[in-house]
Amino acid sequence: MSFLELTRMRRSVRDYRPDPVEAEKLNYILECGRYAPSACNFQPWVFVVVKDEEVRWRLGKGYPKPWFVKAPLVLAVCIDHSRAWVKRNGKSYAAVDAAVAMDHMTLAAAEQGIGTCWIGAFNEQSVREALELPENIEPIVLTPLGYAADEPTEKTRKPQEDVVRWEHF
Ligand SMILES: Cc1cc2nc3c(=O)[nH]c(=O)nc-3n(C[C@H](O)[C@H](O)[C@H](O)COP(=O)(O)O)c2cc1C
């Protein structure tokens, strides 16, 4: 499969089978996240893997959709603000770093036949409590990990001429 085919094949899975994700596949996915690039190579991320049903249920309070807790695993990509690269204008790049790592992992998961869904619309306080996050650790994005129980739908993307400019805006 080419990289283009992989990017077209990855999709948001919003229904999961309860079947467990093999340990080798999970490790492969996490390794692909660990090798992601980051600003100044500071790697300010922490990947929190949740298998425990009770913790997943508590996490579900922060994103109360039935399909979210159906998956056998949830992955929370968090950043450690004390390890972030901060630009001179004061902007932290830690959330960008987290997104890059997350993208590596969602694509790696798709390659392994494992479904994911980026989730940004969670309640931060509930997730903080469920994962017992210290103050300096911020959850950026969550994803369930598991085998899809739904079917792919057609991908809608803007045409290239709408999103690419040449030489100037
Ligand atoms: C940063 C980010 C946050 C997202 N948050 C959510 C979310 O909270 N809930 C959800 O169901 N999908 C969420 N998505 C998934 C998008 O809706 C989805 O990627 C988009 O509609 C394209 O569909 P596809 O992933 O199937 O290609 C998010 C995606 C990104 C990149």
The ligand as an SDF file (V2000), in Angstrom:
LIG
                    3D

 31 33  0  0  0  0  0  0  0  0999 V2000
   -8.1880   17.7910   15.7880 C   0  0  0  0  0  0  0  0  0  0  0  0
   -9.3860   16.9090   15.4750 C   0  0  0  0  0  0  0  0  0  0  0  0
  -10.4210   16.8030   16.3840 C   0  0  0  0  0  0  0  0  0  0  0  0
  -11.4920   15.9540   16.1240 C   0  0  0  0  0  0  0  0  0  0  0  0
  -12.4680   15.8110   17.0820 N   0  0  0  0  0  0  0  0  0  0  0  0
  -13.4860   14.9480   16.8610 C   0  0  0  0  0  0  0  0  0  0  0  0
  -14.4550   14.7130   17.8840 C   0  0  0  0  0  0  0  0  0  0  0  0
  -14.4020   15.2740   18.9700 O   0  0  0  0  0  0  0  0  0  0  0  0
  -15.4410   13.8030   17.6300 N   0  0  0  0  0  0  0  0  0  0  0  0
  -15.5200   13.1210   16.4270 C   0  0  0  0  0  0  0  0  0  0  0  0
  -16.4330   12.2960   16.2740 O   0  0  0  0  0  0  0  0  0  0  0  0
  -14.6120   13.3410   15.4420 N   0  0  0  0  0  0  0  0  0  0  0  0
  -13.5980   14.2200   15.6240 C   0  0  0  0  0  0  0  0  0  0  0  0
  -12.6460   14.4090   14.6620 N   0  0  0  0  0  0  0  0  0  0  0  0
  -12.7250   13.6340   13.4050 C   0  0  0  0  0  0  0  0  0  0  0  0
  -13.1470   14.4690   12.2110 C   0  0  0  0  0  0  0  0  0  0  0  0
  -14.5150   14.7590   12.2810 O   0  0  0  0  0  0  0  0  0  0  0  0
  -12.8010   13.6890   10.9370 C   0  0  0  0  0  0  0  0  0  0  0  0
  -11.4020   13.4560   10.8790 O   0  0  0  0  0  0  0  0  0  0  0  0
  -13.2330   14.4080    9.6560 C   0  0  0  0  0  0  0  0  0  0  0  0
  -14.6350   14.5310    9.6060 O   0  0  0  0  0  0  0  0  0  0  0  0
  -12.7600   13.6630    8.4010 C   0  0  0  0  0  0  0  0  0  0  0  0
  -13.2380   12.3330    8.3810 O   0  0  0  0  0  0  0  0  0  0  0  0
  -12.2500   11.0750    8.3240 P   0  0  0  0  0  0  0  0  0  0  0  0
  -11.3950   11.1170    9.5730 O   0  0  0  0  0  0  0  0  0  0  0  0
  -13.1440    9.8830    8.3010 O   0  0  0  0  0  0  0  0  0  0  0  0
  -11.3970   11.2020    7.1000 O   0  0  0  0  0  0  0  0  0  0  0  0
  -11.5680   15.2520   14.8910 C   0  0  0  0  0  0  0  0  0  0  0  0
  -10.5100   15.3640   13.9810 C   0  0  0  0  0  0  0  0  0  0  0  0
   -9.4290   16.1600   14.2600 C   0  0  0  0  0  0  0  0  0  0  0  0
   -8.2650   16.2070   13.2910 C   0  0  0  0  0  0  0  0  0  0  0  0
  1  2  1  0
  2  3  1  0
  2 30  2  0
  3  4  2  0
  4  5  1  0
  4 28  1  0
  5  6  2  0
  6  7  1  0
  6 13  1  0
  7  8  2  0
  7  9  1  0
  9 10  1  0
 10 11  2  0
 10 12  1  0
 12 13  2  0
 13 14  1  0
 14 15  1  0
 14 28  1  0
 15 16  1  0
 16 17  1  0
 16 18  1  0
 18 19  1  0
 18 20  1  0
 20 21  1  0
 20 22  1  0
 22 23  1  0
 23 24  1  0
 24 25  2  0
 24 26  1  0
 24 27  1  0
 28 29  2  0
 29 30  1  0
 30 31  1  0
M  END
$$$$
